[in-house]
């Protein structure tokens, strides 16, 4: 029997990079996967990879900022697989997605709304959509993506840093609310993680281990939290020692 057999995971931003890594890791461990993504091609491509390895998956194409769409995706996932055991709030991003990074003093209000909405409101929409069924089942895991930017800050991404810090506070408060239903709520703060297969050799001060991480590093942490029933309200930093500071040797 596989590690996550008879288990269903819903992964937002599941079509590429960290989200794809999480989706494939769950599928490889036997879980059914609801691959959520704004880009239908990316979602469907990940579903096809899962099906090619003999797994079960479905694509849910929607914008996490759209509350109604988030609730529909959850309902569709439950109709297909019967339940959702784990929600991974991975969708998010900074103003870099719009190619509009700036110092806060010059930040465009529309860009601020975009960053706060996709990270905070998106996480809250999907979490609120999945909670009623988890409460009814008296079981569930909610794992959200914070960032080391939410711990130490990141110049040029003040809005993103604020949003990711909010995810940590949201996680802790929600964990206290829903613990009575046997629901564990945690978040993960990644450091520099390679995207689209591109390594980070050009970046300095990546961490004490001297290199960036891979999506599999985050996926391993997600699966660890997904099967643990005694960790809740925590923010797990996975950054290769980046937040330790720069060593002088």
C-alpha positions as CSV (number, residue, x, y, z in Angstrom):
1,X,0.0,0.0,0.0
2,X,1.3,3.4,-1.0
3,X,1.9,6.1,1.6
4,X,-1.1,8.3,0.5
5,X,-3.4,5.7,-0.9
6,X,-7.1,6.6,-0.6
7,X,-6.0,10.2,0.0
8,X,-6.9,13.4,-2.0
9,X,-4.7,16.5,-2.2
10,X,-5.7,19.8,-3.7
11,X,-2.8,21.9,-4.9
12,X,-3.2,25.5,-6.1
13,X,-0.7,26.7,-8.6
14,X,-0.1,23.0,-9.2
15,X,0.8,23.3,-12.9
16,X,4.4,24.5,-12.7
17,X,7.5,24.6,-10.6
18,X,6.9,24.1,-6.8
19,X,3.2,23.3,-7.4
20,X,4.0,20.8,-10.0
21,X,6.6,19.2,-7.8
22,X,4.1,18.9,-5.0
23,X,1.4,17.5,-7.3
24,X,3.7,14.8,-8.7
25,X,5.1,13.9,-5.3
26,X,1.5,13.3,-3.9
27,X,0.6,11.2,-7.0
28,X,3.8,9.2,-6.7
29,X,2.9,8.4,-3.1
30,X,-0.6,7.2,-4.2
31,X,-2.8,10.2,-3.7
32,X,-5.5,11.5,-6.0
33,X,-4.6,15.1,-7.0
34,X,-6.7,18.1,-7.9
35,X,-4.3,20.2,-9.9
36,X,-5.4,23.8,-9.7
37,X,-3.9,26.5,-11.9
38,X,-4.8,29.7,-13.6
39,X,-3.2,28.3,-16.8
40,X,-5.3,25.4,-18.1
41,X,-2.5,24.1,-20.3
42,X,-0.1,23.8,-17.3
43,X,-2.8,22.1,-15.1
44,X,-3.7,19.6,-17.9
45,X,0.0,18.9,-18.6
46,X,0.6,18.0,-14.9
47,X,-2.6,15.9,-14.9
48,X,-1.3,14.0,-17.9
49,X,2.0,13.3,-16.2
50,X,0.2,11.9,-13.2
51,X,-2.0,9.7,-15.3
52,X,1.0,8.5,-17.3
53,X,2.5,7.2,-14.0
54,X,-0.8,5.4,-13.2
55,X,-2.2,8.0,-10.9
56,X,-5.6,9.7,-10.6
57,X,-5.9,13.5,-11.1
58,X,-8.2,16.2,-12.4
59,X,-7.5,19.8,-13.5
60,X,-9.3,22.7,-11.9
61,X,-8.7,25.9,-13.9
62,X,-9.5,29.0,-11.9
63,X,-8.1,32.2,-10.3
64,X,-7.7,31.8,-6.6
65,X,-8.8,35.5,-6.2
66,X,-12.2,34.4,-7.4
67,X,-14.1,33.2,-4.3
68,X,-17.0,31.6,-6.2
69,X,-14.6,29.7,-8.5
70,X,-12.6,28.4,-5.5
71,X,-15.8,27.0,-4.0
72,X,-16.8,25.4,-7.2
73,X,-13.4,23.8,-7.6
74,X,-13.6,22.3,-4.2
75,X,-17.2,21.0,-4.9
76,X,-16.0,19.5,-8.2
77,X,-13.1,17.8,-6.5
78,X,-15.2,16.3,-3.7
79,X,-17.7,15.1,-6.4
80,X,-14.9,13.4,-8.2
81,X,-12.9,11.9,-5.3
82,X,-15.4,11.9,-2.4
83,X,-13.3,14.1,-0.1
84,X,-10.3,16.4,0.1
85,X,-7.8,15.4,2.8
86,X,-5.2,18.1,2.2
87,X,-5.3,21.6,0.7
88,X,-1.9,23.1,-0.4
89,X,-2.2,26.8,-0.9
90,X,0.7,27.2,-3.2
91,X,-0.6,29.8,-5.7
92,X,0.9,33.3,-5.1
93,X,3.7,35.6,-6.3
94,X,5.2,39.0,-6.2
95,X,4.9,42.0,-8.5
96,X,7.6,40.3,-10.6
97,X,4.8,38.3,-12.2
98,X,3.6,41.6,-13.7
99,X,7.2,42.7,-14.3
100,X,6.5,45.7,-12.0
101,X,8.8,45.3,-9.0
102,X,9.5,48.7,-7.3
103,X,10.4,50.3,-4.1
104,X,7.3,50.7,-1.9
105,X,7.2,54.5,-2.2
106,X,6.6,54.1,-6.0
107,X,4.3,51.1,-5.9
108,X,1.3,51.2,-8.1
109,X,-1.9,50.7,-6.1
110,X,-3.2,48.2,-8.6
111,X,0.0,46.2,-8.2
112,X,-0.4,46.2,-4.4
113,X,-3.9,44.9,-4.8
114,X,-2.8,42.2,-7.1
115,X,0.0,41.0,-4.7
116,X,-2.1,41.1,-1.6
117,X,-5.1,39.5,-3.3
118,X,-3.3,36.6,-5.0
119,X,-1.4,35.7,-1.8
120,X,-3.7,36.5,1.1
121,X,-7.2,36.5,-0.4
122,X,-6.4,33.5,-2.6
123,X,-5.2,31.5,0.4
124,X,-8.3,32.5,2.4
125,X,-10.7,31.8,-0.4
126,X,-9.5,28.2,-1.0
127,X,-9.2,27.5,2.7
128,X,-12.7,28.7,3.5
129,X,-14.0,26.6,0.6
130,X,-12.4,23.4,1.8
131,X,-13.0,23.8,5.6
132,X,-16.7,22.8,5.8
133,X,-16.0,19.4,4.4
134,X,-12.9,18.9,6.6
135,X,-14.9,20.0,9.7
136,X,-17.7,17.5,8.8
137,X,-15.1,14.7,8.3
138,X,-13.2,15.8,11.5
139,X,-10.0,15.5,9.6
140,X,-7.8,17.5,7.3
141,X,-4.5,19.3,6.6
142,X,-4.1,22.8,5.3
143,X,-0.6,23.7,4.2
144,X,0.1,27.2,2.8
145,X,3.2,28.8,1.3
146,X,4.8,31.6,3.1
147,X,8.3,32.7,2.2
148,X,11.5,33.8,3.9
149,X,10.5,37.2,2.6
150,X,7.8,37.2,5.3
151,X,10.4,36.6,8.0
152,X,13.4,38.8,7.0
153,X,11.9,41.0,4.3
154,X,12.9,41.5,0.7
155,X,13.7,45.0,-0.8
156,X,11.6,45.7,-3.9
157,X,9.0,43.2,-2.7
158,X,7.6,45.0,0.4
159,X,4.0,44.1,-0.5
160,X,5.0,40.4,-1.1
161,X,6.9,40.4,2.3
162,X,3.8,41.7,4.0
163,X,1.5,39.2,2.3
164,X,3.8,36.3,3.2
165,X,4.1,37.4,6.8
166,X,0.3,37.5,6.9
167,X,0.2,33.9,5.8
168,X,2.1,33.0,9.0
169,X,-0.3,34.8,11.2
170,X,-3.3,33.4,9.4
171,X,-1.9,29.9,9.8
172,X,-1.4,30.2,13.6
173,X,-4.8,31.7,14.3
174,X,-6.6,29.2,12.1
175,X,-4.8,26.3,13.7
176,X,-6.2,27.3,17.0
177,X,-9.7,27.5,15.6
178,X,-9.9,24.2,13.9
179,X,-7.7,22.0,16.0
180,X,-10.8,20.7,17.8
181,X,-11.8,19.1,14.5
182,X,-8.5,17.3,14.1
183,X,-7.4,19.7,11.3
184,X,-3.8,20.6,11.2
185,X,-2.8,24.0,9.7
186,X,0.8,24.8,8.9
187,X,2.8,26.8,6.4
188,X,6.2,26.6,4.7
189,X,8.7,29.4,4.1
190,X,10.9,28.5,1.1
191,X,14.1,30.2,0.3
192,X,15.5,30.4,-3.2
193,X,13.9,27.6,-5.2
194,X,14.8,26.9,-8.8
195,X,12.0,27.6,-11.3
196,X,11.5,26.1,-14.8
197,X,14.6,24.0,-14.2
198,X,16.9,27.0,-13.9
199,X,19.5,26.7,-11.2
200,X,20.6,29.7,-9.1
201,X,24.4,29.7,-9.6
202,X,24.2,33.4,-10.5
203,X,22.8,34.3,-7.1
204,X,24.9,34.9,-4.0
205,X,24.2,34.2,-0.4
206,X,21.6,31.5,-1.2
207,X,22.2,29.7,2.1
208,X,24.8,28.0,4.2
209,X,24.8,25.0,1.9
210,X,25.7,27.3,-1.0
211,X,23.0,26.5,-3.5
212,X,19.4,27.0,-4.2
213,X,16.7,24.4,-3.4
214,X,14.6,22.3,-5.8
215,X,10.8,21.9,-5.9
216,X,11.3,18.5,-4.5
217,X,12.7,20.0,-1.3
218,X,9.4,21.8,-0.7
219,X,7.4,18.8,-1.9
220,X,9.1,16.6,0.7
221,X,8.2,19.0,3.4
222,X,4.6,19.2,2.3
223,X,4.2,15.4,2.4
224,X,5.8,15.3,5.8
225,X,3.3,17.8,7.1
226,X,0.4,16.0,5.3
227,X,0.9,12.8,7.2
228,X,1.8,14.3,10.6
229,X,-1.1,14.7,13.1
230,X,0.8,16.5,15.9
231,X,2.3,19.5,14.1
232,X,0.0,22.5,13.8
233,X,0.3,26.3,13.7
234,X,4.0,26.1,12.6
235,X,5.9,27.8,9.9
236,X,8.6,25.5,8.6
237,X,11.6,27.3,7.0
238,X,13.2,25.4,4.1
239,X,15.9,27.7,2.9
240,X,19.3,26.0,3.1
241,X,20.3,28.2,6.0
242,X,19.6,31.5,4.1
243,X,18.0,33.2,7.1
244,X,20.9,32.3,9.3
245,X,22.8,35.2,7.7
246,X,26.1,35.2,5.8
247,X,28.9,33.3,7.5
248,X,32.4,34.7,7.8
249,X,35.1,32.1,7.6
